[in-house]
Amino acid sequence: MFAIGGLVRRLPLKKWSASLGCSYHTAATLPTHYTLPSGDKIPSVALGVWKSAPDEVGRAVTAALNAGYRHIDDAWIYRNEEEVGAALAASSVDRKDVWLTSKLWNQFHAPEDVEAALDESLAKLGTDYLDLYIIHWPLALNKDGSYYNKELTENPYPTWKKLEELVDKGKVRNIGVSNWSIRRLQNLTANPLKYQPAVNQIEINYWFPQPELLEYSKKHGILLEAYSPLGGDGRVGDSLRVKEVQDIAKALDITPAQVIISWHVQRGTVVLPKSVTPARVVENLQITKLPDDLFEKLEAAARAHKPERSLTPSWPIDFDIFE
């Protein structure tokens, strides 16, 4: 099981909200880290670098490290590992103090390709180990021109066994998955695993809160990581304008983005906000525990509408990647 520990921020609040008709007196705290089955402590807020433009990523990483971030989430397919690595190398922060994640891309699922793919990421990032290595999608692509390997897609155990070997070699400290459904998690964990998946990185936000997967994951000791936490492409503004978010922001004198990121961590997930604007990078780390009634107000609003996923890949496959 993973455990909650540490404090992100202690923010004394004594606030009267006319709109909500109540005042709040809190010394609010949220976890700075979650403890994984390995005993390693993963920071609860990370800088995501997906879709960050060249020459912006390095500045964002530098701003994040200077602001106090110690968790950078990257992937081979983002095509910016070298820039992230250069920013880490130029930083005064020790490598051992930064949680570094990357991801195994679809075309490298064949067991004989996994270690070489990892080594390429390690070289670009300028490190000899990753704190977390994730299978990016439950889709194994072929290299012979046919689109995907149905057998390895449906049975990822051979890929997972190779990841376990990399843990034993010391190249990876923790392993996990991304974009996996409950069925796929059950399919994998039905095998005699040496190391259980530590995390599942998935889309979670106000529009797509995934309560069933969250509850399942907590029950089975798998930590969820929320990408697109502010709403995904084209929905960030909509998220920040949600009435409940606006009301809570006014009641606590924090920004709407801080309300949403705080809600994610309070739900028990790692949150991966992406920004290349230094001021927003700093803002996204300054979070606080929402009073229980306000947290439940936002949780209820998120669950009340029809779930709307923002990311659905258009790969030519004959199955639903999320089922």
GUGU-320784 format. One record per atom (N, C-alpha, C): x, y negated, z. Coordinates in pm, whole numbers, padded with zeros to 5 digits, always signed. Layout:
BEGIN
XYZ/...
% end
This chain:
BEGIN
+00084+00120+00000/+00000+00000+00000/+00087-00124+00000/+00036-00233-00057/+00107-00359-00046/+00050-00433+00074/+00132-00521+00131/+00090-00594+00249/+00109-00742+00227/+00033-00822+00302/+00044-00966+00293/+00137-01016+00402/+00223-01110+00367/+00311-01166+00468/+00360-01303+00428/+00396-01385+00527/+00454-01515+00499/+00348-01622+00482/+00392-01747+00475/+00303-01860+00461/+00346-01945+00344/+00253-01983+00258/+00285-02072+00147/+00294-02215+00195/+00196-02259+00271/+00190-02398+00308/+00106-02413+00433/+00146-02497+00523/+00063-02530+00638/+00016-02673+00619/-00113-02691+00599/-00167-02821+00563/-00278-02857+00661/-00250-02940+00763/-00357-02980+00855/-00465-03055+00779/-00588-03017+00801/-00699-03082+00732/-00803-03126+00835/-00844-03251+00827/-00957-03299+00904/-01035-03387+00809/-01131-03329+00743/-01194-03393+00628/-01346-03384+00640/-01413-03500+00630/-01559-03500+00624/-01602-03505+00480/-01688-03415+00441/-01739-03413+00304/-01887-03447+00305/-01917-03565+00254/-02057-03604+00246/-02134-03514+00150/-02067-03474+00040/-02136-03392-00060/-02168-03254-00008/-02080-03201+00080/-02103-03068+00134/-02166-03074+00274/-02168-03195+00334/-02234-03212+00462/-02164-03146+00578/-02031-03144+00578/-01959-03079+00687/-01817-03134+00694/-01750-03107+00806/-01610-03145+00820/-01528-03020+00843/-01398-03029+00811/-01310-02913+00821/-01189-02947+00905/-01162-02865+01005/-01044-02878+01089/-00966-02747+01074/-00861-02747+00997/-00788-02623+00974/-00638-02647+00971/-00562-02549+01014/-00419-02543+00985/-00406-02426+00889/-00423-02456+00762/-00451-02352+00663/-00323-02286+00614/-00331-02155+00596/-00214-02079+00552/-00254-01979+00446/-00161-01950+00358/-00176-01845+00259/-00045-01769+00250/-00049-01644+00205/+00075-01567+00198/+00170-01619+00091/+00296-01628+00126/+00398-01661+00027/+00441-01538-00050/+00422-01419+00008/+00470-01295-00052/+00371-01183-00024/+00377-01080-00109/+00313-00952-00083/+00423-00847-00079/+00407-00749+00009/+00506-00642+00020/+00462-00522-00065/+00549-00483-00158/+00519-00371-00247/+00557-00239-00181/+00516-00125-00238/+00549+00004-00178/+00699+00026-00158/+00783-00037-00240/+00928-00025-00225/+00980-00098-00102/+00899-00185-00046/+00941-00271+00063/+00984-00409+00016/+00999-00426-00115/+01036-00557-00170/+00919-00654-00156/+00953-00781-00135/+00852-00885-00117/+00844-00970-00243/+00730-00967-00309/+00709-01040-00434/+00639-01172-00402/+00694-01286-00448/+00630-01415-00422/+00490-01421-00482/+00398-01484-00411/+00258-01483-00451/+00225-01582-00562/+00311-01680-00586/+00291-01774-00696/+00415-01771-00785/+00392-01755-00915/+00502-01745-01011/+00488-01852-01118/+00598-01879-01185/+00593-01959-01307/+00577-01864-01425/+00465-01877-01498/+00448-01801-01621/+00506-01877-01738/+00571-01807-01831/+00635-01875-01945/+00582-01826-02079/+00465-01761-02078/+00402-01718-02202/+00359-01840-02282/+00384-01838-02414/+00346-01945-02506/+00413-02079-02474/+00523-02076-02402/+00597-02200-02378/+00688-02224-02498/+00687-02346-02549/+00762-02377-02670/+00913-02377-02644/+00993-02346-02748/+01139-02354-02733/+01181-02492-02685/+01286-02494-02606/+01343-02615-02546/+01257-02671-02433/+01137-02618-02413/+01056-02658-02298/+01069-02559-02183/+01095-02433-02217/+01096-02327-02117/+01206-02351-02013/+01325-02385-02061/+01437-02405-01969/+01410-02517-01871/+01352-02627-01920/+01320-02739-01831/+01214-02699-01729/+01116-02619-01773/+01012-02575-01681/+01070-02485-01572/+01160-02394-01610/+01223-02306-01512/+01306-02388-01413/+01381-02483-01464/+01463-02568-01377/+01375-02646-01279/+01267-02705-01330/+01175-02779-01244/+01112-02687-01139/+01078-02566-01181/+01016-02471-01089/+01112-02432-00977/+01234-02398-01012/+01331-02360-00910/+01358-02476-00814/+01366-02596-00868/+01389-02713-00783/+01271-02739-00690/+01150-02702-00736/+01029-02723-00655/+01011-02616-00549/+01085-02506-00561/+01074-02400-00462/+01021-02268-00513/+00985-02261-00642/+00945-02132-00699/+01061-02034-00691/+01026-01909-00663/+01127-01804-00664/+01075-01681-00738/+00987-01703-00834/+00927-01594-00912/+00906-01644-01054/+00974-01581-01149/+00962-01615-01290/+00910-01492-01364/+00801-01510-01437/+00739-01399-01510/+00764-01416-01659/+00839-01321-01719/+00876-01329-01860/+00842-01197-01928/+00871-01188-02057/+00848-01066-02135/+00931-01071-02262/+00967-00954-02312/+01046-00946-02436/+00974-01018-02550/+00843-00998-02560/+00767-01051-02674/+00750-01203-02666/+00776-01264-02552/+00764-01410-02542/+00875-01481-02619/+00981-01409-02652/+01092-01463-02732/+01163-01581-02665/+01165-01582-02533/+01233-01692-02464/+01320-01645-02347/+01352-01515-02345/+01432-01463-02235/+01569-01529-02228/+01630-01559-02342/+01762-01623-02340/+01756-01761-02276/+01651-01837-02308/+01638-01971-02252/+01610-01965-02102/+01528-01870-02061/+01503-01851-01918/+01633-01811-01848/+01707-01718-01909/+01833-01675-01850/+01933-01788-01835/+01940-01875-01937/+02033-01989-01931/+01995-02083-01817/+01866-02107-01799/+01822-02194-01690/+01852-02133-01554/+01835-02003-01543/+01868-01935-01417/+02017-01943-01389/+02099-01925-01493/+02244-01928-01476/+02292-02068-01435/+02225-02171-01486/+02264-02309-01456/+02214-02354-01319/+02125-02277-01260/+02067-02315-01131/+02162-02283-01017/+02146-02353-00907/+02225-02325-00787/+02160-02217-00701/+02042-02168-00745/+01973-02063-00670/+02036-01928-00702/+02068-01850-00598/+02128-01719-00618/+02031-01625-00689/+02084-01540-00774/+02001-01442-00846/+01920-01358-00749/+01978-01319-00636/+01907-01232-00543/+01786-01299-00480/+01779-01430-00490/+01668-01504-00431/+01556-01533-00531/+01571-01488-00655/+01470-01512-00759/+01409-01378-00801/+01277-01371-00794/+01207-01251-00841/+01190-01265-00992/+01246-01171-01067/+01247-01180-01212/+01173-01060-01271/+01072-01090-01352/+00989-00989-01416/+01005-00997-01567/+01012-00882-01634/+00997-00877-01778/+00912-00755-01813/+00886-00738-01944/+00786-00639-01985/+00833-00560-02107/+00797-00432-02106/+00827-00340-02215/+00724-00358-02326/+00771-00393-02447/+00677-00417-02555/+00629-00286-02618/+00521-00296-02692/+00449-00179-02744/+00534-00088-02831/+00625-00142-02909/+00701-00059-03002/+00814+00019-02936/+00831+00002-02805/+00940+00068-02734/+00891+00171-02632/+00769+00221-02648/+00715+00316-02551/+00775+00455-02562/+00828+00492-02678/+00891+00624-02691/+01002+00634-02587/+01008+00743-02511/+01105+00750-02402/+01248+00719-02444/+01286+00758-02566/+01423+00732-02611/+01450+00585-02640/+01345+00502-02645/+01362+00360-02675/+01354+00270-02553/+01307+00323-02441/+01276+00239-02325/+01401+00172-02268/+01506+00249-02244/+01624+00192-02178/+01692+00087-02265/+01699+00111-02395/+01760+00013-02485/+01681-00118-02484/+01548-00108-02477/+01465-00229-02472/+01491-00305-02342/+01500-00233-02233/+01531-00297-02106/+01668-00363-02111/+01767-00293-02165/+01903-00348-02171/+01907-00478-02251/+01826-00485-02357/+01821-00608-02436/+01765-00723-02352/+01660-00697-02277/+01604-00800-02190/+01703-00841-02081/+01771-00744-02023/+01870-00775-01919/+01980-00865-01975/+02027-00833-02094/+02134-00913-02155/+02088-01055-02181/+01968-01070-02233/+01918-01204-02262/+01894-01284-02135/+01847-01219-02033/+01820-01288-01907/+01947-01309-01823/+02055-01244-01862/+02180-01263-01792/+02183-01200-01654/+02125-01082-01641/+02120-01015-01512/+02142-00866-01533/+02179-00795-01428/+02199-00650-01440/+02084-00569-01380/+01979-00639-01335/+01861-00567-01286/+01740-00659-01293/+01623-00599-01296/+01496-00671-01286/+01428-00634-01155/+01361-00729-01096/+01283-00700-00977/+01156-00623-01014/+01106-00647-01136/+00985-00579-01180/+00988-00564-01331/+00959-00442-01379/+00949-00415-01522/+00813-00353-01547/+00739-00411-01642/+00598-00378-01664/+00577-00325-01806/+00494-00222-01819/+00445-00181-01951/+00343-00285-01994/+00374-00360-02101/+00298-00480-02133/+00153-00452-02174/+00132-00350-02254/-00002-00312-02299/-00014-00160-02303/-00133-00107-02285/-00153+00038-02299/-00166+00077-02446/-00063+00043-02524/-00063+00070-02667/+00080+00103-02710/+00101+00225-02759/+00233+00267-02806/+00235+00259-02959/+00316+00169-03011/+00329+00154-03156/+00433+00250-03211/+00413+00295-03334/+00509+00381-03403/+00609+00297-03482/+00720+00358-03516/+00821+00291-03598/+00826+00346-03740/+00739+00441-03771/+00745+00506-03903/+00646+00446-04003/+00584+00335-03965/+00490+00270-04055/+00345+00296-04019/+00317+00409-03953/+00181+00432-03904/+00159+00339-03784/+00033+00300-03762/+00016+00188-03671/+00043+00220-03525/-00018+00326-03473/+00009+00352-03331/+00010+00501-03302/+00079+00534-03193/+00095+00670-03149/-00021+00704-03055/-00118+00777-03106/-00236+00805-03026/-00204+00890-02904/-00116+00987-02921/-00084+01076-02809/-00017+01001-02696/+00083+00918-02729/+00156+00846-02625/+00072+00731-02567/-00019+00679-02646/-00110+00576-02595/-00205+00634-02491/-00259+00752-02520/-00354+00813-02428/-00284+00880-02310/-00160+00923-02330/-00084+00986-02223/+00049+00914-02205/+00053+00807-02124/+00176+00729-02108/+00275+00788-02008/+00249+00908-01960/+00335+00966-01858/+00481+00978-01904/+00509+01019-02028/+00650+01025-02070/+00720+00888-02063/+00649+00783-02099/+00705+00647-02087/+00729+00614-01940/+00633+00647-01857/+00644+00616-01715/+00761+00691-01650/+00780+00817-01688/+00892+00893-01632/+01025+00826-01665/+01035+00768-01783/+01158+00697-01820/+01177+00573-01733/+01067+00502-01707/+01077+00387-01617/+01122+00430-01478/+01073+00544-01433/+01116+00594-01302/+01266+00621-01301/+01319+00672-01410/+01464+00696-01420/+01541+00565-01407/+01486+00458-01465/+01554+00329-01460/+01553+00271-01319/+01449+00302-01241/+01449+00265-01100/+01562+00339-01029/+01574+00467-01055/+01679+00547-00990/+01819+00502-01030/+01832+00448-01150/+01961+00395-01195/+01993+00258-01137/+01896+00193-01076/+01918+00061-01019/+01899-00054-01116/+01855-00023-01238/+01833-00131-01336/+01701-00204-01313/+01609-00138-01244/+01477-00193-01214/+01444-00159-01070/+01390-00255-00997/+01357-00228-00857/+01212-00182-00840/+01122-00230-00925/+00980-00194-00917/+00924-00184-01059/+00823-00099-01076/+00763-00080-01208/+00612-00093-01198/+00553-00140-01308/+00409-00159-01308/+00354-00160-01449/+00230-00206-01461/+00161-00207-01590/+00092-00342-01608/+00037-00362-01726/-00035-00484-01757/-00151-00452-01850/-00263-00516-01827/-00382-00500-01911/-00440-00358-01905/-00429-00294-01790/-00479-00158-01774/-00613-00159-01701/-00704-00078-01750/-00835-00060-01688/-00825+00043-01576/-00935+00056-01502/-00940+00158-01396/-00920+00296-01457/-00983+00324-01570/-00968+00456-01632/-00824+00485-01666/-00753+00388-01720/-00613+00410-01757/-00525+00427-01634/-00555+00353-01528/-00481+00371-01404/-00503+00512-01348/-00627+00557-01352/-00658+00691-01303/-00589+00798-01388/-00584+00774-01518/-00521+00867-01610/-00372+00881-01580/-00306+00767-01553/-00164+00771-01522/-00137+00833-01386/-00211+00789-01285/-00182+00834-01148/-00227+00977-01121/-00296+01038-01215/-00329+01180-01202/-00206+01268-01221/-00098+01210-01275/+00027+01283-01295/+00110+01283-01167/+00208+01373-01156/+00293+01377-01037/+00398+01266-01039/+00357+01145-01010/+00446+01030-01020/+00545+01026-00904/+00667+00990-00935/+00766+00965-00831/+00744+00827-00771/+00709+00731-00858/+00681+00594-00814/+00545+00552-00869/+00457+00512-00781/+00326+00463-00824/+00340+00325-00888/+00249+00288-00977/+00253+00151-01031/+00235+00050-00919/+00331-00041-00908/+00327-00140-00800/+00229-00252-00830/+00218-00289-00958/+00131-00400-00996/+00058-00367-01125/-00049-00441-01148/-00120-00442-01276/-00145-00589-01307/-00081-00640-01412/-00096-00781-01450/-00208-00792-01553/-00310-00868-01520/-00430-00875-01604/-00484-01018-01607/-00574-01042-01702/-00643-01171-01704/-00742-01177-01588/-00727-01278-01504/-00825-01307-01399/-00839-01458-01392/-00961-01506-01393/-00986-01647-01374/-01133-01666-01337/-01177-01789-01322/-01315-01817-01284/-01413-01754-01382/-01379-01756-01510/-01469-01705-01612/-01465-01553-01623/-01357-01493-01574/-01338-01348-01584/-01275-01297-01455/-01353-01292-01345/-01295-01268-01212/-01258-01123-01181/-01309-01026-01256/-01272-00885-01242/-01286-00831-01099/-01400-00850-01034/-01413-00803-00895/-01401-00652-00878/-01452-00574-00974/-01444-00429-00960/-01300-00381-00963/-01222-00433-01058/-01082-00394-01067/-01004-00442-00945/-01038-00559-00894/-00973-00609-00773/-01000-00518-00655/-01122-00477-00638/-01157-00390-00526/-01092-00253-00540/-01093-00197-00662/-01028-00069-00685/-00878-00078-00653/-00815-00183-00699/-00671-00196-00683/-00632-00211-00537/-00708-00288-00461/-00680-00300-00318/-00693-00165-00249/-00794-00089-00285/-00817+00042-00225/-00702+00137-00253/-00639+00124-00372/-00536+00218-00413/-00395+00160-00406/-00380+00046-00342/-00247-00008-00319/-00176-00060-00442/-00251-00108-00540/-00192-00166-00660/-00218-00317-00655/-00113-00395-00659/-00127-00540-00651/-00162-00596-00788/-00266-00677-00794/-00302-00744-00919/-00227-00875-00934/-00184-00903-01058/-00124-01030-01092/-00216-01098-01194/-00254-01222-01169/-00352-01292-01251/-00283-01380-01354/-00293-01340-01483/-00247-01432-01588/-00367-01511-01640/-00340-01622-01708/-00444-01718-01748/-00532-01755-01629/-00472-01785-01514/-00552-01804-01392/-00640-01928-01392/-00604-02026-01476/-00685-02148-01484/-00787-02142-01597/-00793-02029-01666/-00899-02013-01764/-00857-01972-01903/-00728-01965-01931/-00685-01923-02063/-00696-02034-02166/-00659-02003-02288/-00657-02101-02397/-00795-02165-02415/-00798-02297-02410/-00921-02370-02436/-01019-02376-02321/-00990-02308-02208/-01086-02306-02097/-01034-02374-01972/-00911-02422-01973/-00856-02483-01852/-00940-02604-01810/-00968-02692-01905/-01050-02809-01872/-01186-02770-01818/-01247-02668-01878/-01377-02620-01829/-01366-02573-01684/-01258-02501-01654/-01240-02449-01518/-01227-02563-01418/-01148-02663-01453/-01124-02773-01361/-01248-02859-01339/-01344-02848-01431/-01467-02927-01419/-01583-02849-01355/-01561-02725-01320/-01666-02647-01253/-01711-02721-01127/-01840-02734-01106/-01892-02814-00995/-01837-02767-00861/-01838-02636-00839/-01789-02584-00711/-01642-02617-00690/-01564-02610-00797/-01422-02644-00789/-01406-02792-00756/-01482-02877-00825/-01476-03021-00799/-01518-03053-00656/-01624-02991-00608/-01671-03017-00472/-01566-02979-00368/-01504-02862-00387/-01403-02817-00291/-01280-02907-00296/-01241-02948-00414/-01126-03038-00427/-01151-03168-00351/-01271-03223-00362/-01303-03346-00291/-01309-03323-00140/-01365-03211-00100/-01379-03183+00043/-01243-03168+00111/-01146-03110+00041/-01015-03082+00101/-00907-03180+00057/-00940-03272-00032/-00845-03371-00082/-00726-03304-00149/-00756-03207-00235/-00655-03142-00318/-00705-03146-00462/-00622-03103-00556/-00662-03109-00696/-00744-02985-00734/-00824-02996-00840/-00899-02878-00886/-00808-02759-00918/-00691-02784-00978/-00599-02674-01007/-00553-02607-00879/-00527-02685-00776/-00485-02627-00648/-00597-02545-00585/-00721-02588-00603/-00835-02510-00554/-00835-02372-00618/-00821-02368-00750/-00831-02241-00822/-00713-02150-00789/-00592-02205-00786/-00475-02123-00756/-00483-02071-00612/-00529-02156-00520/-00549-02112-00382/-00650-01997-00375/-00758-02008-00450/-00861-01902-00454/-00802-01770-00498/-00716-01773-00602/-00652-01651-00649/-00570-01585-00539/-00484-01662-00474/-00400-01604-00369/-00484-01557-00252/-00588-01631-00219/-00676-01592-00109/-00751-01463-00140/-00772-01434-00267/-00834-01308-00308/-00737-01191-00293/-00607-01220-00277/-00508-01115-00262/-00434-01081-00389/-00423-01176-00482/-00351-01152-00606/-00230-01244-00618/-00130-01199-00693/-00025-01288-00740/-00084-01374-00850/-00047-01500-00856/-00103-01589-00956/+00009-01645-01043/-00016-01651-01175/+00087-01687-01273/+00046-01810-01353/+00036-01926-01291/+00004-02046-01369/+00118-02084-01462/+00083-02128-01583/+00184-02169-01681/+00177-02319-01702/+00293-02383-01695/+00301-02524-01730/+00447-02557-01762/+00466-02647-01855/+00601-02698-01883/+00611-02844-01841/+00507-02897-01776/+00509-03033-01725/+00559-03031-01582/+00674-03091-01552/+00733-03080-01417/+00637-03116-01305/+00558-03222-01321/+00467-03262-01213/+00362-03154-01187/+00314-03091-01293/+00214-02986-01275/+00277-02860-01219/+00400-02833-01258/+00472-02719-01201/+00478-02733-01049/+00511-02852-01003/+00518-02878-00859/+00379-02868-00797/+00280-02930-00859/+00143-02928-00807/+00092-02786-00788/+00121-02698-00883/+00067-02563-00880/+00120-02480-00764/+00230-02522-00703/+00286-02448-00590/+00227-02494-00457/+00168-02612-00456/+00117-02670-00332/-00027-02625-00310/-00040-02510-00246/-00172-02451-00228/-00202-02435-00079/-00327-02409-00048/-00368-02398+00092/-00487-02305+00105/-00503-02246+00220/-00616-02156+00243/-00746-02235+00243/-00841-02190+00164/-00972-02253+00161/-01052-02208+00283/-01122-02298+00351/-01213-02253+00457/-01305-02143+00405/-01338-02049+00491/-01410-01929+00447/-01537-01961+00370/-01613-02061+00416/-01739-02090+00347/-01714-02144+00207/-01608-02223+00190/-01579-02278+00057/-01522-02170-00034/-01441-02081+00022/-01391-01969-00058/-01507-01883-00108/-01599-01851-00018/-01713-01768-00058/-01802-01840-00158/-01812-01972-00147/-01891-02050-00243/-01833-02036-00383/-01700-02047-00395/-01636-02035-00525/-01640-01891-00575/-01619-01796-00486/-01625-01655-00524/-01763-01619-00577/-01866-01665-00511/-02002-01635-00555/-02030-01698-00691/-01982-01820-00712/-02004-01886-00841/-01932-01812-00953/-01810-01764-00926/-01734-01692-01027/-01801-01560-01064/-01866-01496-00968/-01930-01367-00993/-02071-01381-01051/-02127-01503-01046/-02267-01520-01080/-02294-01525-01230/-02194-01563-01309/-02217-01577-01453/-02167-01453-01527/-02203-01440-01652/-02156-01329-01734/-02005-01340-01754/-01929-01233-01731/-01783-01239-01748/-01746-01272-01892/-01649-01359-01909/-01605-01403-02041/-01453-01390-02051/-01405-01288-02122/-01262-01269-02141/-01212-01370-02244/-01094-01430-02218/-01041-01529-02313/-00941-01468-02410/-00883-01353-02375/-00780-01292-02459/-00826-01154-02505/-00843-01137-02635/-00873-01007-02693/-00788-00990-02819/-00680-00911-02813/-00593-00895-02931/-00670-00838-03050/-00627-00878-03168/-00696-00834-03291/-00620-00722-03360/-00559-00634-03283/-00487-00521-03342/-00583-00427-03414/-00542-00369-03527/-00627-00273-03602/-00624-00134-03538/-00688-00122-03423/-00692+00006-03354/-00837+00051-03342/-00855+00182-03322/-00990+00238-03322/-01040+00264-03180/-00996+00184-03084/-01046+00195-02947/-01039+00058-02883/-01110+00042-02772/-01109-00083-02697/-00988-00080-02603/-00895-00172-02625/-00770-00172-02549/-00795-00189-02399/-00911-00245-02363/-00939-00271-02222/-01024-00164-02155/-01055-00056-02228/-01135+00052-02168/-01048+00172-02133/
% end
